[in-house]
Amino acid sequence: MSKPKPTYKLLSGECAGPEVCPLSCVKAGQVVCIRELATTPEIQVRLREMGLGEQQRIRLVSHNSSIICQVCNARLGISKKLAESILVEHVHAEPEAV
C-alpha cells in the first residue's frame, strides 16, 4: 500500500504552512527542496526534464525580474509566475567539511 501524497494549499503567493512556500517567496542564496509542482501536467513534464522535479534540491541564485536557480551544477532561469507554482521546503544547510 503506497503512502498518500500530501497536498499543499497555495495561498496567493504566501507560505501555505511553516515549511512549504512557493519558490517565488524564497530569498536568494537559500537551498530548498521541491515538494510539489502545482501546474499543468505538460509544464510538470517540462520542469522535470529540466531537472526541477520533486525531491530535487536547488539553490536560488537570483530573485530579480526572473528567478535563477542552480540545479545539478547548471543555472536555470524561470519566470516569477512559474516560480509561484513550484512549492518548496527549506533545507537546513549541511555543515561544510573542514
N, C-alpha and C positions, 0 to 999 in steps of 0.2 A: 504494500500500500504506500503510495507516494505522499509526501508531506504537502499540504495545500500551500500554494503560492500566496505570500502576504500581499494585500492590496494597500496601496498608499493613496491618499486623497490629496490632490494638488489644490492649494488654497490661493488662487490668484498670485502666483509667484512667491508666496510666503512659504516658510517651512511648514510641512504637514505634521511634524512631530519633532521630538527633541533630537532625533538622529537623521531624519530624511529631509532633504531640501532639493529644489531644482538646481541644476548646475549653474544657472544664471545668478544664483544668490551666493555662490562661493567666491571667496576673496582670492586674488592672485597669490600663488605660492603654496596654496593648500593642496594636500593629497586627499583624494576621495575615491570611493569605490562605487561603481554604478550598480544600483539596485533594481531599477525598472526603466524601460523605455516606454513612456506614455504617449505614443504617437501611432500613426497608421502602420499596418503590417509592412507595407512597401518601404517606408522610411526606416523601420526597425531593421529590416534586412540590410539596407544600405549602411546603416550605422554599424551593424555587426561586421560587415565586410571591411569597414574602415578601422576596426579594432575597438569600437565603442560598444561592446556588449556587456551584458550583465556579469557581475563579479570582477570586471576589469578595473584595475587601479589606474588612475590618471592624476596628473598634476596640472593645475590651472596655471598657465604661464602669464596670460594677459587677459584683462577684463575691460576692454575699451569698447570701440564700436562693434567689434566682434569678439568672440570667445576663442582663445587659443589654448589648446590642451596638449600636453605631452603624453603620448600613448606609445608604449613599446619603442622608445628612442626616436619617435617621429613626432613632429608638431602638426596638429590639425586645426584649422580654423572653421568655426561654425557660427551661425547667427545667434543672437540673443534669444530670438523666438524659438529656435530649435533647442537651445540650451534649457529653456523652460520646461521642455518635455522629457528631459533626462533627469531622473530622480537619483540622487546620490547620497551616500552616507560618509561622514568624515572618518578618516583613518588616522589613528594616532601614529605619529612618526616613530619609526623604529630607531633606537639609538645607533649612531654611526660607529663602525669599528675603529678602534684607536690603534 
